[in-house]
Amino acid sequence: MAKDRTLVRASDIGTWSFCQRAWWLAHIKQVPHQRPQVLQQGTIAHAAHGRAVVQACRLHRVGLFLLAMGLLLAIVTGLFWLWTG
């Protein structure tokens, strides 16, 4: 798959700001990285973080749903007590 040359990634900016020569070698000259295991570890860490963010979003939605159901139950219970009391 060809890289989209119009897309600027944060990692590219970080690499360029740290060492313009390293960025040029990697992206223009296509020189392979000397420690690809470090790149692999970063990819794995980012994927794990992405999964954690997705899980947090799901739990947030569940929490909001449960809060709404609790408020609805409180309103219904309050109306019931007003009506019967």
N, C-alpha and C positions, 0 to 999 in steps of 0.2 A: 504494500500500500504506500503510495507516494505521500510525502509530508505536505501539508498545507503551508506554503511559505508565507502566507498572509497572517497566520496565527502566531502570536508571540506568547510563549508560555512563561509562567513565573520562574520555572527552573532555568530557562534560557537567560532571563534577565539576571538571575542570581549567578549563573556561570559567567556571563559576560562581565558583570560588575566585579566578580572576584578575580577573573583572569580573562581578558579579551582574547589572548592567544589560545587558551584552552577552548573557548567557544568557537573561534575560527577553525581550529583543527578539527573539532568534533562536527561542526555543522557545514563548513565549506569544503574542507579537505576529506571529510568522512573517515578520519583516523579513529580506529576503535579505542575505547576507553581502556586504560591500563589496569583498572580494578573493576571489572564488570560485576563482581559479587556485591560491591557496595551499591551499585545502581539497582541490582536485584533486590537487595535488602530494603532500599528505599521504596521500590515499587510494592513490595509486600506490605511494608508499614503503611503506605498510603491506602492500599486496598483495605486493610484492616480498619483504618480510621474511617474510611468511607462506609464500611458496613456498620460501624458503631454509630455514625451520624444517622444513617437510615433507621437503625433500631431506636435511637433516641427520638426521632421524629414520629415513629409509630407509637411509642410509649406516650409521647406528648398528646397525640390525638386521642388515644385511649383514655388518658387522664382527663382531657377536656370533656369527652363523652360521659365519663363517670361523674364528673362534677355537674354537668347539665342534668343527668338523671337524678342525682342527689337533690339538686335545687328543685326539680320538678316534683319529686316525692315530698319534699318539705312544703311546697306550695299546696299540693293536693291534701296532705295531712292537715295543714293549717286551715284550709277551706272546710275540710270535713269536721274539724273541731268547732269552727265557727257555726256551721250549719246545724250540728247536733247539740251544741252546748247552749 
